[in-house]
């Protein structure tokens, strides 16, 4: 750890009443930055900073964590609010450590099949958390329109059967929005599974959240899919689940960086096309005379 950035120090002093002594940057995005900070009173905390343009995201994440806490283990919310004259927003959470389900799987300590079951169990519990009417819902059309500038129109036309299955479904549960092995932290003597990083959380369809977990863990085989869904305690519409897998895979392909990342998602999109051909329109071929 090193000297904390001024924003981290101000956030800790303003929201916790104790300045940060040191800080380590864990993640940086276009609108957020995450730090592990050591306070002057000896505590270690996680500080998440949001740009002023992402204030709404910060408020939604804080609401999601509080709602999720009634259903699944999550980090304790220690403070949230505006933390500077620049109107940036900060969330400060308890530090659960750095051991994730992903690191345990990669080390061979937890079998992949068990980890998939853990994800399914956590999602089943999270999706029982109450969703307040006041929480903003993101219209389905936004998820599709965001792709129009990144996807060839031919590809969007090809997945029309998948879109038709899910276009009329209203949000019903709290969705994590980005569940994968490294967003589950193991903490405590029993390695209790804690859900972390609710940046993309919001009300949505349960099938979309389960599909995201399937896609981000590359759980495309029937055996992997069964492992994750076997511990999911709510009813799932399998046709809609598959349709969400198609849309999320296309979205990952569209936002993949050129090079190896895009090649990876091209292969996964080809696999999904092969596995669920009924969710794709047949490609039209041009005839030449």
WOLINUR-V302386 format. One record per residue. N is the residue number from 1. PHI is phi in whole degrees, 0 to 359 (999 if undefined). PSI is psi in degrees with one decimal (NA if undefined). NEAR is the number of other C-alpha atoms within 10 Angstrom. Layout:
BEGIN
N,PHI,PSI,NEAR
N,PHI,PSI,NEAR
END
This chain:
BEGIN
1,999,155.5,12
2,226,-176.1,11
3,302,130.2,13
4,290,144.8,20
5,300,151.3,14
6,306,-37.8,10
7,296,-37.8,17
8,293,-44.7,29
9,300,-44.5,21
10,295,-40.3,19
11,298,-46.0,28
12,294,-41.9,27
13,292,-41.2,15
14,288,-45.2,18
15,268,-25.2,18
16,244,-13.4,15
17,77,10.0,10
18,223,121.4,17
19,292,158.9,20
20,276,138.8,27
21,269,-42.3,18
22,220,164.8,19
23,206,148.0,23
24,233,125.8,17
25,284,127.4,17
26,259,-35.0,12
27,201,144.0,11
28,224,130.9,12
29,236,-173.2,8
30,290,-25.1,8
31,231,-5.0,13
32,221,159.0,19
33,216,140.9,17
34,237,133.2,22
35,230,147.9,22
36,260,120.0,25
37,242,141.7,28
38,257,119.9,22
39,279,164.0,19
40,292,-19.2,13
41,271,6.2,10
42,98,-13.2,11
43,286,151.4,12
44,250,130.2,19
45,225,162.8,23
46,255,125.8,25
47,247,121.6,29
48,247,121.5,25
49,255,135.4,26
50,245,138.5,24
51,295,156.1,17
52,306,-33.4,16
53,288,-11.2,12
54,250,21.1,15
55,301,-39.6,19
56,297,-38.7,13
57,297,-39.6,21
58,297,-42.8,27
59,294,-39.6,16
60,293,-40.2,19
61,296,-43.0,20
62,299,-41.9,22
63,296,-42.2,17
64,297,-42.6,24
65,296,-43.2,24
66,296,-40.1,16
67,291,-42.6,18
68,295,-30.2,24
69,300,-21.2,17
70,280,-10.4,14
71,237,-33.6,17
72,221,158.3,21
73,293,130.4,20
74,220,165.7,23
75,297,149.6,21
76,286,132.3,15
77,280,114.5,15
78,264,-27.8,15
79,188,149.3,17
80,205,146.3,22
81,149,-178.7,18
82,290,133.6,19
83,234,13.8,22
84,198,166.4,15
85,292,-19.6,6
86,279,1.7,10
87,71,21.2,14
88,288,154.0,20
89,246,145.1,25
90,230,144.8,31
91,243,134.2,24
92,239,124.5,27
93,236,158.3,20
94,296,148.4,17
95,267,113.9,17
96,269,-2.4,19
97,102,-176.8,14
98,247,6.1,12
99,274,111.8,14
100,254,167.9,22
101,300,-34.9,26
102,296,-44.9,20
103,294,-34.5,17
104,291,-37.9,18
105,292,-45.1,17
106,295,-30.0,12
107,277,-5.0,10
108,80,11.2,10
109,280,-29.9,10
110,232,126.7,14
111,298,145.9,12
112,302,-40.4,20
113,298,-38.8,16
114,293,-39.7,13
115,296,-39.2,21
116,296,-40.5,26
117,297,-39.0,20
118,299,-42.5,22
119,298,-44.8,27
120,299,-42.2,25
121,296,-41.7,19
122,295,-42.1,22
123,295,-40.3,28
124,300,-37.3,21
125,285,-43.9,18
126,302,-40.6,23
127,289,-1.9,25
128,265,-6.6,18
129,294,141.0,19
130,292,139.8,15
131,250,116.5,20
132,287,145.5,12
133,298,-26.3,8
134,283,-13.4,6
135,287,127.3,14
136,299,138.6,11
137,258,137.5,13
138,268,120.4,13
139,301,144.5,13
140,302,-36.4,16
141,300,-28.8,11
142,297,-37.9,9
143,295,-32.0,13
144,276,-44.9,15
145,297,-28.9,10
146,295,-20.4,11
147,272,-14.4,16
148,297,-30.1,13
149,275,-6.8,9
150,243,-20.8,12
151,253,141.6,16
152,299,141.5,11
153,300,-28.6,11
154,296,-36.1,11
155,290,-43.7,14
156,298,-36.4,19
157,294,-37.2,14
158,293,-32.8,16
159,267,15.1,21
160,305,-40.0,16
161,300,-37.0,16
162,292,-43.8,24
163,297,-36.7,22
164,296,-30.0,13
165,288,-28.3,16
166,244,-2.9,20
167,293,-28.7,14
168,259,15.9,10
169,265,126.2,13
170,273,149.6,14
171,300,138.1,18
172,226,-20.1,16
173,225,163.9,20
174,286,119.4,26
175,258,137.6,28
176,292,-44.1,30
177,91,-15.0,20
178,203,50.4,19
179,275,123.5,28
180,211,179.1,20
181,301,-34.9,22
182,275,0.1,20
183,257,21.1,19
184,235,117.3,26
185,259,133.1,25
186,268,124.3,22
187,215,148.5,17
188,92,171.9,10
189,295,-23.9,6
190,258,12.4,7
191,51,47.5,12
192,301,134.0,13
193,279,121.2,20
194,245,132.9,19
195,280,133.6,27
196,228,169.9,20
197,61,80.2,19
198,263,29.7,23
199,305,-40.7,18
200,259,16.2,15
201,289,153.7,21
202,171,168.4,24
203,296,138.4,23
204,194,-174.3,23
205,275,139.4,20
206,300,-36.4,24
207,297,-32.6,23
208,292,-37.9,23
209,288,-41.5,25
210,295,-41.2,28
211,298,-40.1,27
212,299,-43.0,23
213,297,-40.3,25
214,298,-45.0,27
215,293,-46.0,22
216,285,-14.9,17
217,255,7.6,19
218,55,38.3,13
219,269,68.4,19
220,263,-18.8,18
221,285,153.0,11
222,305,-36.2,8
223,294,-45.1,10
224,295,-43.1,18
225,297,-39.7,21
226,295,-39.2,17
227,300,-44.3,21
228,288,-46.2,23
229,283,-18.1,23
230,295,-26.9,14
231,260,0.6,18
232,279,123.0,21
233,269,-2.6,15
234,252,164.7,13
235,287,140.5,10
236,237,140.9,13
237,270,106.6,9
238,296,-33.2,10
239,294,-43.9,15
240,290,-34.4,22
241,300,-46.0,22
242,295,-37.4,23
243,295,-39.7,26
244,294,-36.4,24
245,302,-42.3,27
246,299,-51.3,22
247,298,-43.8,23
248,292,-36.8,21
249,295,-42.3,22
250,298,-41.4,22
251,297,-42.7,19
252,297,-40.4,18
253,297,-42.5,22
254,294,-33.8,18
255,262,1.4,14
256,292,143.2,16
257,289,145.9,12
258,302,146.5,9
259,110,-139.6,8
260,297,-37.7,10
261,297,-46.0,13
262,293,-36.2,16
263,296,-39.5,14
264,300,-47.6,12
265,286,-25.4,20
266,295,-41.1,18
267,294,-42.2,12
268,293,-35.7,19
269,294,-39.3,21
270,297,-39.6,11
271,297,-45.2,13
272,296,-38.4,20
273,299,-41.1,16
274,291,-37.5,12
275,283,-31.4,13
276,230,62.4,15
277,297,-25.3,13
278,291,-13.5,13
279,265,6.0,22
280,234,140.8,21
281,285,146.1,17
282,295,133.9,11
283,294,133.8,10
284,276,140.0,8
285,247,141.8,6
286,279,134.2,6
287,262,139.1,5
288,246,141.6,4
289,270,NA,3
END
